[in-house]
Structures are given as structure tokens and as C-alpha cells.
Amino acid sequence: MFQPSDAEGMAPAPFTLPTYRQETLRHILLGDYAALMEAINQMAALRYCDKIAWSDPIPTGRNGEYLSVMTRRRGVTTG
């Protein structure tokens, strides 16, 4: 009634997925609060990153100095 086809019982051809890794880049801004906010706004206006990508400015303990960090990740496929 049913006859096996030639493809039955054969293993599929090997398939290799490309490897995926991420490159990480961190930007650190250090300076006066107003200067940090201006730099963050300029990068957002240039569409380099969103404002929300930056950490809230953190006081460093020095008079009027703040720090903010932004991390960018970029996927890289190889193979």
C-alpha cells in the first residue's frame, strides 16, 4: 500500500548556525551636571543613542562633579 521513498531513512544534510557574539562599548561622562546633560542631549539629537540609555547622573563626591555611563552592545556574526 505505502512504498518508502528514497529519502526515508537518510539523515538530513548538516546545518551549522553562525556563531553570535556581542561587542560591548561603554561611554563614561564625567563633569558638571549641566555639561553631562548637554552631552547626552546632543548624542540623542544625533541619534547616536537614546537619553534613557544613560544612567542617572551620580555625584562623585567632588564639588559639582557627576558621572553617567552608557553601554552599547553590537551583535557580530561570524562563520
N, C-alpha and C positions, 0 to 999 in steps of 0.2 A: 504494500500500500504506500508507505513512505520510503523513499530512497534517499540515503545520505548524500549530501552534496560533497563536492571535492573539498570545500572549505571547512567542513566539520572536522574537529579533532586537531586542527592546526592552531598553533599559538599565534596571537596577533604580533604584528611587527613591533619591535621595540620602539618605545617612545620616551624621549628624555625631555623633561621640563627644563627650561632655562633656570639657572640659579638667580636668586634675587638677593641683593644686599642693599643696605642704606648707607649713604654718606651723610654725616652729620656736621653741621657748621653752626657755631654759636657766636652770636654778636653780643658784645657787652658794652653798654653805655655807662659812662661814669662822669658825673659832673653836676652842675647846678640843676635843680628841678626843672626850671623853665627851659634850659638848654636840652635836657633829655626829652621833654615833651615836644619841643620843636623838631628835634631829630626824628622822633617816632612819627610825628605828623607828616614830615617831609617824605619819609620812606613809604608811608601809606599813600601819599599823593602820587608817588612814582610807581605805585602798585608793586612795590618790592615785597611788602608784607602787610598784613592787617594789623591795626592797632592792638587788637586783642591778643596777638601772638606774643606781645611783650609782657614780662612780669610787671606787677605793680612796682613803682619806684620804691626802693628800700633805702632808708638813711644809712650811711656808712659809719656814722659816729663822728665824722669830721664836720666842721661847721658848714652847713648848707650843701653838703655833697650827697648825691644819691646814686644808686646803681640799679640798672634794669637789664634783663637778659632776654634774648630771643633765640630760639633754636629752630633751625631749618633742617628738614630731612629731605633727601632726594633719593628716590629709588633708582638703582642701577642694575640692569640685567646683563648677564654675561652668558656666553655659550650659545 
